Amino acid sequence: MMIENFQRELMRGSLDLIVLSVLADRSQYGYSIQKQIRDASADQVKLPAGTLYPLLHRLEDERLIRSRWEKSTGRPRKWYEITASGRKQLSAQAKQWQSYSQCVERLLTMVGLRTETA
């Protein structure tokens, strides 16, 4: 269906922004990242492990996040945290996203399709 494809493309284009924003406050391990995204999005964004972990590896390769192994909970977990470069990237992407969403909102208003957000 066309709407599902559009929704999938929107998601794909914003995953870096979503993950970096979740890591902006504190370091987290994979499952906690998934849960926070799911909770914050009211279950609209469900990021499967097969999507999340390659994304985390790419962000780490790009030095936007770093990871460390920790055994404090009994079993080893890989914790991820945002780097200074990641914060700069997050800020730049957030500004771009806000500008883009405001543009779309203006266009929708022009044609009488503005959705109420409250």
Secondary structure, 3 states (H helix, E strand, C coil): CHHHHHHHHHHHHHHHHHHHHHHCCCCEEHHHHHHHHHHHCCCCCCCCHHHHHHHHHHHHHCCCEEEEEECCCCCCEEEEEECHHHHHHHHHHHHHHHHHHHHHHHHHHHCCCCCCCC
